[in-house]
Amino acid sequence: MELDRASHAAFRLRVFAAATLFSTGGAAFKLCGFTGWQVAGLRGAVAAIAVLVMVPEARRVWTWRAALVGVAYAVTTILFVQANKLTTAADAVFLEDASPLCILLLGPWLLREPVQRGDVALLLAAAVGMTLFFVGVEPPRATATNPLLGNVLAAVSAVTFALVVIGYRWLTQRPGGSAASVAAAAVSGNVLAFVLSLPWIFPVAGGRAVDWVIVLYLGTVQLGLGYVLLSQAMPHVPALQVSLLLLLEPVLNPIWAWLIHGEMPSAWSLAGGALILGATVVRIVAQGKETHVGAAA
């Protein structure tokens, strides 16, 4: 039993580590001089290579199912990069990480994972929190040139990211499913993100050396290593719990943006983010108590 608990904790720590890496994306996107399409496409190409190097098994388990999940992945990564270029890092990540709301709606249907009464409260809190981002839209600024459009794209990415998490869980639940299956889906998604962005990528000759360094970091570490860690955890952690654990990302993301760019989110954004995160933390604690009581019984 202790070994099982230790193993489960180790897999959850992988999710936390992935969330920490993901959280550095917002500040890095804004620091990079390339356009949103260029960052999304070039990062995807680098990340696909990085995942194939770090998870060689992904080369042998590619299936049409992995490609299908890759479509949702590609759309998510493109939307999220574009959103970060248009709105504040805090708004983009808070809205995307309202994905538990979508998982609560889609999970029972697609994964047969039941929804508990406490999850419904989280659903309502997240819905109210998301609306606050559109109550007081911030004026444009150097690091957020079109906040309203960016918020809309980030909200849509919450839906597609929920499909990614559900898709990962779906892949690992099938006979023969493994972390390599998830990695194969990530490779498919990154390749597709590159292909979809191609019409807007070139020319890139004017890119600075620092822009290329940022793209390499985003592809190999922020996204590549992050998704390798996430793929290792997915077979062992339920989809909703993964989505909840990944909420460490929106806690750290605005901090990096503030430290590097001096970007401060609005009061409405902070209120919406606090509501989403606060409800999530309460639900995680409640789930832990329910699990403990159930095991004791």
Residue, then its C-alpha position, 0 to 999 in steps of 0.5 A: m500500500e505504501l509503495d502504491r501511495a508513493s508511486h501515485a505521489a510520484f506520478r502527481l509530482r510529474v504533473f506538477a513538474a510539467a505544469t511548472l515548465f508550461s507556466t514559463g510559456g506566457a513570458a517567453f512568448k511575449l519575449c520572442g520577437f516572432t509572430g504568434w504563428q511563427v512561434a506556434g509553428l516553429r515551437g511545434a517542429v522543435a517539440a516534435i523532434a524533442v519528444l521523439v528523442m526523449v521517448p523513442e517508443a513514440r515512433r512505434v506506437w503511432t495510430w489514427r487515434a493518436a493523430l485524432v488527439g493530435v488535432a485537438y493538441a495542435v489547435t490548442t497550442i496555436l490558440f494559446v500562443q496567439a492568445n498570449k500575444l494578444t492578451t495578458a499572460a494571466d488572462a490567457v492561462f486562467l481562461e485556458d485552465a478553466s478546462p476542468l469545466c469542460i472535462l466535467l461536461l465531457g468526461p462522463w460521456l467520453l470516458r465513463e468517469p463519473v461526476q460527483r456532486g462536489d464537481v458540480a460546484l466547481l463547474l459553477a464556480a469556474a463558469v462564473g470565474m470565466t465570465l469575469f474576464f469579459v466584464g472588464v476587458e483591459p485596454p491594449r498595451a505593448t504586451a497585450t495588443n488586443p485583449l478581447l480577441g485574446n480572451v476569446l481565443a483563450a476561452v476556446s483553447a479551454v475547450t480544446f485543451a479539455l479534449v486533449v486531456i480526455g484524449y490522453r486518458w482515452l489513449t491510455q485506457r485502451p488495450g496496449g495504451s501507454a505513456a508512449s501513446v500519449a507521446a505519439a499524440a503530442v508528436s502528431g499535434n506538434v507536427l500538425a501545428f507546424v504544418l497549419s502555421l506554415p503559410w504564416i511562418f516564412p520568412v524568418a530571416g529577420g529573427r534575432a539570435v535570442d528569438w531562436v534561443i527562445v524557440l529552442y527552449l519552448g520546443t525542447v524544455q517548456l513543451g517537449l520535456g513538459y509533455v514527456l512528464l505529462s505522458q508518463a503520468m497520464p496512465h496513472v492519474p484520472a483526467l480531471q485530477v490531471s487537469l486540476l493539478l495542472l492549475l499550478e501553471p496559472v499560479l506561476n504564469p502571471i508571476w513570470a510575466w510580471l517579473i520579466h515584463g512588468e505585466m499586471p493583470s486587471a482586478w477583474s482578471l485576478a478575481g476570476g482567476a482567484l475564483i477558479l483556482g480557489a474552487t479547484v483547491v477546495r475541491i481537491v482537498a474535499q476529494g482527498k478527504e472523500t478518498h480517505v474516508g472511503a479507504a477507511a470504510 
